[in-house]
Each structure stands twice: as structure tokens, then as C-alpha cells.
């Protein structure tokens, strides 16, 4: 059949203007021309902490998919999730012994916001809905995560107005202090700003700090 001119043009733009990563090995990735890049950001959004090309992990994934690729976690459990939860319970601080497994950071933020709201609802504190986030923070691109996005990016601006109730406070960034102060003479003004903001917004309406 005939080739779609628009599709051909788009692919040409991709080839000419976007680097196509084709494979990874150890701490390096390689593009379509074989050029090597040292990956210092673990896949940019940071999910590749252990590097690339680990055959034992690929084999474990293969074996698990062959045995059971997926079944709903609603009202059911599975052995790998139980084993992982047990391991996490052993290495996490305090009495943390319950875990919610999700697919990515955006979904983790969504789950955390919902769990906070669910917790307060269960305690009868139904007016707790406000979420405190920091300016400069990045929390993902789904609806709830965008709500807490503290960076001025088109992905947030295009989707506005977002869900109400997000409050932004300054980040504790001494290297380039947003308040133009110097530690310790600043008397931790960024932390005091959070305290003042909570008091101004009403502590009984705050659901979570991310």
C-alpha cells in the first residue's frame, strides 16, 4: 500500500532531530549510530539504578511471566509480592510493614495522595484535602502528580486548572537559597515559612506534605 506522507515526514523528523537509544550495557546506553553515552541519571527518570543488560534479571522476569504474568491484587495475593513485602519490612525503618506496589513514580504519588485522604476520611476529618508541595519539586505527569508539580513546565500549565488544594512552599536549597539568605544566619527561614503556611492554611485542612 501507499506510504502515509505525514507518517514518513514525522519519522524523518525523528531521525534527524531526536537521538534514538537502541541498547544499554552496564552504565552506558548506545544510540542508533553506535555512539556511547554514560548514563548518570539512571534512565533520566531514575528507574534503572542497577544498570543495563543484566541477564539474570531478564531470566527472572522471563520465568515469572511464564509462570504468572499478572493477576489482580484486589482480594488476591501472589508469592513474589509477598516475598518482596517481607524483604522491605526487614530493611525499612520503624514498624513499616505494609506496602502498595505500583508501576512508576507518578502512580506512587497518586497512591500516596489517595491514602492520605483515605486515612483522614476514616478518622472523620473529611475537610483535610490540602497538599503541601515544594517549589522546584517534580512528582510526575498524572493528574494528582501534576497537581503537586512545583516546576513551571508546559505539562502543568497546559492542563490547568488542576485539582484544587495544592499549596507551594520554598525548598531548603542552601546552594541557591530562594529567599536569598545564608545558613546558619537564615535561622532556617524555609522551614519557618512552611510552619507559617500551615498556620495560614489551617492545620486542620492539611492532608499531606510531599
LOKOLLO-477339 format. One line per 4 residues: for each residue z negated, x negated, y negated of C-alpha. Coordinates in Angstrom, 1 decimal. Each point is the difference from the previous one (the first is absolute). Layout:
N
Z/X/Y  ... $
//
This chain:
210
0.0/0.0/0.0  0.3/-0.9/-3.7  -2.8/-2.2/-1.5  -2.1/1.7/-2.7 $
0.9/-1.9/-3.2  -3.5/0.6/-1.5  -1.7/-1.3/3.1  2.2/-3.1/0.1 $
-0.8/-0.6/-3.7  -3.7/0.4/0.6  0.1/-2.5/2.9  1.9/-2.4/-2.2 $
-2.7/0.2/-2.6  -2.6/-0.6/2.6  1.9/-3.1/1.3  0.5/-1.4/-3.5 $
-3.3/0.9/-1.6  -2.7/0.3/2.6  -1.3/-2.7/2.3  0.1/1.3/3.6 $
-2.7/-1.3/2.2  1.2/-0.3/3.6  -2.9/-1.6/1.9  -3.4/-1.6/-0.2 $
-1.6/-2.9/1.8  -3.6/-1.2/-0.5  -0.6/0.0/-3.8  3.6/0.1/-0.9 $
2.7/2.6/-0.4  3.8/-0.6/-0.1  2.8/1.8/-1.8  3.5/1.0/1.1 $
1.2/-3.5/-1.0  -2.6/-1.8/1.9  -2.0/-1.0/-3.0  -3.7/-0.5/0.7 $
-2.9/1.5/-2.1  -3.7/-0.9/0.3  -1.7/3.4/0.1  -3.2/-0.4/-2.1 $
-0.5/3.8/-0.3  0.0/1.1/3.6  3.0/2.3/-0.3  -0.6/0.7/-3.7 $
-2.2/3.1/0.6  -2.1/-2.2/2.3  0.2/1.5/3.5  1.2/-3.2/1.7 $
-3.2/-2.1/-0.1  0.7/-1.7/3.3  3.6/-1.1/-0.7  3.2/0.8/1.8 $
1.5/-0.3/3.5  -3.1/0.2/2.2  1.3/0.7/3.4  -3.4/1.0/1.5 $
-0.4/2.7/-2.7  3.5/1.3/0.6  -0.7/0.1/3.8  -3.3/1.9/-0.7 $
1.9/2.5/-2.2  2.7/0.4/2.7  -2.5/0.5/2.8  -1.9/2.6/-2.0 $
3.1/1.9/-1.0  1.1/0.1/3.6  -3.5/1.4/1.0  -0.6/2.4/-2.9 $
1.8/-0.3/-3.3  -1.8/2.8/-1.8  -2.2/3.1/0.5  -1.7/1.9/-2.7 $
-3.5/-1.3/-1.0  -1.1/3.6/-0.8  -2.4/1.0/2.8  1.1/-2.9/2.1 $
-0.6/-3.7/0.3  1.7/-3.0/1.6  -1.3/-3.2/1.5  1.5/-2.5/-2.5 $
-1.5/1.8/-3.0  -3.4/0.2/1.8  0.2/-3.8/0.7  1.0/-0.8/-3.6 $
-2.8/2.2/-1.4  -2.6/-1.7/2.2  1.2/-3.5/-1.1  -0.1/1.1/-3.7 $
-3.4/1.4/0.4  -1.2/-3.4/1.3  1.4/-2.0/-2.9  -0.4/2.3/-3.0 $
-3.2/-0.2/-2.1  -2.9/2.5/0.2  0.2/3.1/2.1  3.7/0.8/-0.4 $
1.1/1.4/3.4  2.6/2.6/-0.7  3.6/-0.8/-1.0  3.1/1.9/-1.0 $
3.2/-1.7/1.0  3.1/0.5/-2.2  3.4/-1.6/-0.3  -0.1/-1.7/-3.5 $
-2.0/-0.6/-3.1  1.3/3.1/-1.9  -1.2/2.2/2.9  -3.3/-1.9/0.1 $
-0.6/0.8/-3.7  1.0/3.7/0.6  -2.4/0.2/2.9  -2.9/-1.6/-2.0 $
0.5/2.4/-2.9  0.0/3.0/2.4  -3.0/-1.3/1.9  -2.0/-0.4/-3.3 $
1.0/3.5/-1.0  -0.9/1.4/3.4  -3.4/-1.7/0.0  -0.9/1.4/-3.4 $
1.3/3.5/1.0  -2.2/-0.1/3.1  -3.0/-0.8/-2.1  0.7/3.0/-2.3 $
1.1/-2.2/-2.9  3.3/1.6/-0.5  0.6/-1.1/-3.6  0.2/-3.6/1.0 $
3.7/-0.7/-0.3  0.4/-3.0/-2.4  1.2/-3.3/1.2  -0.6/-3.3/-1.8 $
2.6/-2.7/0.3  0.6/-3.3/-1.8  2.8/-0.8/-2.5  2.3/-2.4/1.8 $
-0.9/1.3/3.4  2.8/0.8/2.6  -0.8/2.6/2.7  3.3/1.1/1.3 $
2.8/2.5/-0.6  -1.0/3.3/1.6  -1.3/2.8/-2.2  -3.7/-0.8/0.1 $
0.6/-3.7/-0.1  2.2/0.3/-3.0  -2.8/2.0/-1.7  -2.2/-3.2/0.2 $
2.8/-2.4/-0.9  -1.3/-2.0/-2.9  3.3/-1.8/-0.7  2.6/1.2/-2.5 $
2.9/0.5/2.4  2.9/2.4/0.0  -1.0/1.2/3.5  -3.1/1.5/-1.7 $
1.5/1.1/-3.3  3.0/1.8/1.6  -2.4/2.0/2.2  -2.4/1.1/-2.8 $
-1.8/2.2/-0.5  -1.9/-1.1/3.0  -3.1/1.6/1.6  -2.8/0.4/-2.6 $
-3.3/-1.8/0.0  0.8/-3.7/0.0  -1.9/-2.2/-2.4  1.0/-3.6/-0.7 $
-2.4/-2.8/-0.9  0.6/-3.7/-0.8  0.1/-2.6/2.8  -2.4/-2.8/0.3 $
2.6/-2.7/-0.7  -1.7/-2.9/-1.6  3.2/-2.2/0.0  1.7/2.3/-2.5 $
-2.8/2.4/-1.1  1.5/3.3/-1.1  -2.9/0.3/-2.4  0.7/-3.5/-1.4 $
-3.5/-1.2/0.8  -1.4/-3.1/1.9  -2.4/0.0/2.9  -3.0/-0.2/0.0 $
-0.3/0.7/-3.8  1.8/3.3/0.6  -3.1/1.5/1.7  2.3/1.4/2.7 $
1.6/2.4/-2.5  2.5/1.2/2.6  -2.8/1.2/2.3  -1.8/1.7/-2.9 $
3.3/1.7/-0.9  0.0/1.6/3.5  -3.5/1.2/-0.5  0.7/1.5/-3.4 $
3.2/1.6/1.4  -2.0/1.6/2.9  -2.6/1.4/-2.4  2.8/1.3/-2.3 $
1.9/1.7/2.8  -3.2/1.4/1.5  -1.4/-1.7/3.1  -0.1/3.3/1.9 $
3.8/0.3/-0.2  0.8/-3.5/1.3  1.3/0.0/3.6  0.9/-3.6/0.7 $
0.6/-3.4/-1.5  3.0/-1.9/1.5 $
//
